[in-house]
Amino acid sequence: MSDERFVPPARKNGWLIVYIFFAVLAAAGVTLSLLYRDSAKPGESINKERRKAAKYVSYVIIFSKIDEARADSIIADIVADVGADTAVTDYVIGSPITDPWCASIGEYQRNLKKAMTQAKSMVIGKQSVIVSMVAGLLIKNQLPARIYFVGSITGDDITSIAPRTANTSAAFELRANVQGPITVISYLEPAKAPANAAYWALYQGKAFATEQRIK
């Protein structure tokens, strides 16, 4: 089945809408920061200094629970992407059950495992909002970024979130063109499930790199 029915039609004022959405994303990023401000950890001041010195950023967005073996495999991939010099990467997790920011690669691995294996079921609208909030954080810096989608989109139809997702994808493209490169990596499975395929299609053909990893 073609995914064309999920893609919103092009509009003459499309870029204006994207710029407005870009501003909304920035506000969403601030909101996410405020939500976690009161749960600062003892090493938070050191963590902030480390983030200032970061040369790369890694965002992992957890859409749904996955099994432990699959989580271990994906986490190993992400660590391999980060490389040997883990001190130069800013680690961020998009999940409602863990702190978004991690002070070290070890903490990142532990929190990713928790987020992936203990994730609660989310309605599709909330899944979409988490991506938008992470996008709000993304546009606050110019670092080369990798964004990972993990899990599965809820349901079989993404019509309700297609406009928001199309705008998020366009904001990614604008960020890649203006601020810094982005690579979006999909672990959405099953890849051929209608919602997963339609959601991933909205990130294709843009001015940023994409990679679909299926094992």
Secondary structure, DSSP 8 states (H G I E B T S, - for coil): --SGGGS----TTHHHHHHHHHHHHHHHHHHHHHHHHTT--TTHHHHHHHHHT-SEEEEEEE-S---HHHHHHHHHHHHHHH-S-GGGEEEEEE-TTS-SEESSHHHHHHHHHHHHHH-----HHHHHHHHHHHHHHHTT--S-EEEEEEE--SSS--GGGHHHHHHHHHHHHHHHHHT--EEEEEEESSTTSHHHHHHHHTTTTSSSEEEE---
